[in-house]
Amino acid sequence: MGVIRKISVGPDYKSGAMHYIVGQSVGKGSHRIHLIMHKEDTNSIKIWIEDDNQEVKLWKEFTATMPISIEYDIDF
């Protein structure tokens, strides 16, 4: 699999989904999304965030029961 750049979680991509993009500011600007990864053993998506001190921590995990759209990072 490739590097995940963005995920959208929710049944309606345009109006009802939450969108998470690597580099996006979260937590009132105190953190940014550092990494989005797919864990094959649990079939879940995990979002890791980073603060200004470069401390990385797990922020969210979505299971396969949620509708998720994945956009991979593509270098041309």
N, CA and C of each residue as an Amber inpcrd file, in Angstrom:
protein
   228
   0.8320000  -1.1910000   0.0000000   0.0000000   0.0000000   0.0000000
   0.8730000   1.2500000   0.0000000   0.2830000   2.3300000  -0.4710000
   0.9970000   3.5890000  -0.5100000   0.7810000   4.4120000   0.7400000
   1.3470000   5.5920000   0.7240000   1.2180000   6.5250000   1.8360000
  -0.1460000   7.1990000   1.7570000  -0.8810000   7.1930000   2.8610000
  -2.2040000   7.8150000   2.8980000  -2.0450000   9.3120000   3.1290000
  -2.6770000  10.1230000   2.2660000  -2.6330000  11.5710000   2.3650000
  -3.8750000  12.1330000   3.0460000  -5.0320000  11.4790000   2.7990000
  -6.3000000  12.0070000   3.3080000  -7.2770000  10.8660000   3.5040000
  -8.1100000  10.9710000   4.5580000  -9.2460000  10.0700000   4.7030000
 -10.4960000  10.9080000   4.9340000 -11.6060000  10.3560000   4.5060000
 -12.9080000  10.9690000   4.7540000 -13.7560000   9.9100000   5.4290000
 -14.3330000  10.2560000   6.5750000 -15.0740000   9.3010000   7.3860000
 -16.5230000   9.7530000   7.4670000 -17.4300000   8.8830000   7.0100000
 -18.8510000   9.1900000   7.0590000 -19.5510000   8.7280000   5.8020000
 -20.8590000   8.6060000   5.8730000 -21.6200000   8.0290000   4.7660000
 -21.7700000   8.9340000   3.5430000 -21.7150000  10.2440000   3.7160000
 -21.9190000  11.1760000   2.6010000 -20.6510000  12.0120000   2.4240000
 -19.8500000  11.6910000   1.4200000 -18.5400000  12.3100000   1.2220000
 -18.5990000  13.8360000   1.1860000 -19.5720000  14.3930000   0.4650000
 -19.6130000  15.8440000   0.2630000 -20.1710000  16.6210000   1.4530000
 -21.1940000  16.1030000   2.1140000 -21.8330000  16.9340000   3.1310000
 -21.8410000  16.3380000   4.5350000 -21.5550000  15.0510000   4.6770000
 -21.6680000  14.4690000   6.0030000 -20.3950000  13.8370000   6.5390000
 -19.3150000  13.8650000   5.7560000 -18.0780000  13.2010000   6.1840000
 -17.1230000  14.1820000   6.8600000 -16.3220000  13.6450000   7.7560000
 -15.2160000  14.4050000   8.3570000 -13.9760000  14.0840000   7.5270000
 -13.2010000  15.1100000   7.1900000 -12.0210000  14.9390000   6.3530000
 -10.7730000  15.1950000   7.1940000  -9.8030000  14.3040000   7.0740000
  -8.5430000  14.4060000   7.8200000  -7.3960000  14.3230000   6.8200000
  -6.5250000  15.3480000   6.8060000  -5.4380000  15.4520000   5.8410000
  -4.1220000  15.5860000   6.5880000  -3.0970000  14.8600000   6.1480000
  -1.7760000  14.9750000   6.7610000  -1.3230000  16.4260000   6.6700000
  -0.8610000  16.9730000   7.7840000  -0.4430000  18.3670000   7.8640000
  -1.5290000  19.3080000   8.3540000  -2.7750000  18.8360000   8.4120000
  -3.9120000  19.6480000   8.8540000  -3.7740000  19.9920000  10.3310000
  -4.0880000  21.2300000  10.6680000  -4.0790000  21.6820000  12.0550000
  -5.3190000  21.1490000  12.7700000  -5.1290000  20.6260000  13.9820000
  -6.2320000  20.0990000  14.7920000  -6.0420000  20.5480000  16.2370000
  -7.0590000  20.3620000  17.0500000  -6.9620000  20.6920000  18.4710000
  -6.7380000  22.1670000  18.7270000  -7.5420000  22.9950000  18.0680000
  -7.4320000  24.4530000  18.2050000  -6.0500000  24.9580000  17.8180000
  -5.4130000  24.2750000  16.8730000  -4.1150000  24.7000000  16.3610000
  -2.9220000  24.2200000  17.1580000  -3.1590000  23.4530000  18.2220000
  -2.0470000  23.0060000  19.0670000  -1.3150000  21.7970000  18.4920000
  -1.9360000  21.0920000  17.5520000  -1.3430000  19.9020000  16.9420000
  -1.6310000  19.8980000  15.4470000  -0.9300000  19.0380000  14.7320000
  -1.2150000  18.8200000  13.3150000  -1.1470000  17.3180000  13.0400000
  -1.8590000  16.8920000  12.0260000  -1.8710000  15.4680000  11.6920000
  -0.5110000  15.0910000  11.1280000   0.1130000  14.1290000  11.7510000
   1.4630000  13.6870000  11.4070000   1.4450000  12.4970000  10.4500000
   0.5450000  11.5500000  10.6930000   0.5300000  10.3110000   9.9200000
  -0.8650000   9.7000000   9.9630000  -1.2960000   9.1710000   8.8200000
  -2.5220000   8.3830000   8.7460000  -2.1050000   7.0110000   8.2230000
  -2.4380000   5.9600000   8.9700000  -2.0010000   4.6310000   8.5460000
  -3.1030000   3.5960000   8.6790000  -3.0310000   2.6040000   7.8120000
  -3.9650000   1.4830000   7.8410000  -3.2900000   0.3240000   8.5560000
  -3.9310000  -0.2050000   9.5810000  -3.4240000  -1.3650000  10.3180000
  -4.1560000  -2.5950000   9.7950000  -3.4440000  -3.4310000   9.0650000
  -4.0760000  -4.5990000   8.4600000  -4.5330000  -5.6190000   9.5000000
  -3.7840000  -5.7630000  10.6000000  -4.1450000  -6.7830000  11.5970000
  -5.4840000  -6.4920000  12.2710000  -5.8160000  -5.2120000  12.4520000
  -7.0920000  -4.8320000  13.0660000  -8.0810000  -4.2760000  12.0420000
  -7.6240000  -4.1050000  10.7990000  -8.4100000  -3.5020000   9.7280000
  -8.9900000  -2.1560000  10.1660000  -8.1250000  -1.3250000  10.7210000
  -8.5480000  -0.0030000  11.1840000  -7.6110000   1.0600000  10.6170000
  -8.0660000   2.2920000  10.6880000  -7.2700000   3.4490000  10.2800000
  -6.9050000   4.2180000  11.5420000  -5.6230000   4.5230000  11.7090000
  -5.1590000   5.2830000  12.8730000  -4.6020000   6.6240000  12.4180000
  -4.9180000   7.6630000  13.2010000  -4.4180000   9.0060000  12.9260000
  -3.5010000   9.4140000  14.0740000  -2.2750000   9.7670000  13.7180000
  -1.2710000  10.2020000  14.6850000  -1.0760000  11.7060000  14.5400000
  -0.9910000  12.4310000  15.6670000  -0.8030000  13.8770000  15.6440000
   0.5280000  14.2430000  16.2940000   1.0040000  15.4480000  15.9720000
   2.2820000  15.9340000  16.4780000   2.0980000  17.3560000  17.0120000
   2.7520000  17.6490000  18.1430000   2.6920000  19.0070000  18.6830000
   3.9480000  19.7770000  18.2690000   4.0870000  21.0250000  18.7500000
   5.2280000  21.8620000  18.3840000   6.5550000  21.3160000  18.9020000
   6.5120000  20.4730000  19.9270000   7.7260000  19.8530000  20.4730000
   8.0780000  18.5530000  19.7590000   7.3950000  18.2680000  18.6750000
   7.5730000  17.0660000  17.8530000   7.2260000  15.7760000  18.5980000
   6.3670000  15.8740000  19.6020000   5.8690000  14.6900000  20.2930000
   4.6910000  14.1330000  19.4950000   4.7810000  12.8720000  19.1150000
   3.7540000  12.2260000  18.2950000   2.9310000  11.3080000  19.1780000
   1.6010000  11.3970000  19.0210000   0.7150000  10.5290000  19.8050000
  -0.4800000  10.1110000  18.9720000  -1.0260000   8.9510000  19.3330000
  -2.2200000   8.4520000  18.6540000  -3.4070000   9.3220000  19.0350000
  -4.1490000   9.7880000  18.0320000  -5.2700000  10.6840000  18.2690000
  -6.6050000   9.9810000  18.0370000  -6.7590000   9.3060000  16.9000000
  -8.0350000   8.6700000  16.5650000  -7.7890000   7.3220000  15.9000000
  -8.7810000   6.4520000  16.0430000  -8.7660000   5.1700000  15.3430000
 -10.1760000   4.8910000  14.8570000 -10.2920000   4.5400000  13.5840000
 -11.5780000   4.2170000  12.9810000 -11.5560000   2.7600000  12.5650000
 -12.6280000   2.0370000  12.8780000 -12.7160000   0.6220000  12.5130000
 -13.3870000   0.4650000  11.1540000 -13.3610000  -0.7480000  10.6630000
 -13.9330000  -1.0390000   9.3470000 -15.4500000  -0.8780000   9.3170000
 -16.0880000  -0.7210000  10.4510000 -17.5460000  -0.5430000  10.4670000
 -17.9600000   0.8550000  10.0090000 -17.0170000   1.7950000   9.9960000
 -17.2940000   3.1570000   9.5400000 -17.0290000   3.2570000   8.0410000
 -17.8740000   3.9830000   7.2760000 -17.5560000   4.2150000   5.8680000
 -16.3540000   5.1600000   5.7690000 -15.2990000   4.7130000   5.1000000
 -14.0660000   5.5030000   4.9940000 -13.5980000   5.5360000   3.5460000
 -13.3040000   6.7390000   3.0680000 -12.7070000   6.9300000   1.7520000
 -11.2370000   7.2830000   1.9760000 -10.3410000   6.6050000   1.2550000
  -8.8960000   6.8230000   1.4320000  -8.3210000   7.4360000   0.1790000
  -7.5180000   8.4990000   0.3480000  -6.8030000   9.1100000  -0.7630000
  -5.3140000   8.9420000  -0.4980000  -4.6260000   8.3240000  -1.4440000
  -3.1960000   8.0580000  -1.2810000  -2.3710000   9.2120000  -1.8300000
  -1.1760000   9.3860000  -1.3050000  -0.2420000  10.3910000  -1.7750000
   0.3650000   9.8990000  -3.0900000   0.3000000  10.7230000  -4.1170000
   0.8100000  10.3310000  -5.4270000   1.8550000  11.3570000  -5.8610000
   3.0480000  10.8690000  -6.1540000   4.1060000  11.7270000  -6.6920000
   4.1460000  11.5500000  -8.2110000   4.0450000  12.6540000  -8.9260000
   4.1170000  12.6010000 -10.3950000   5.4560000  13.1060000 -10.8490000
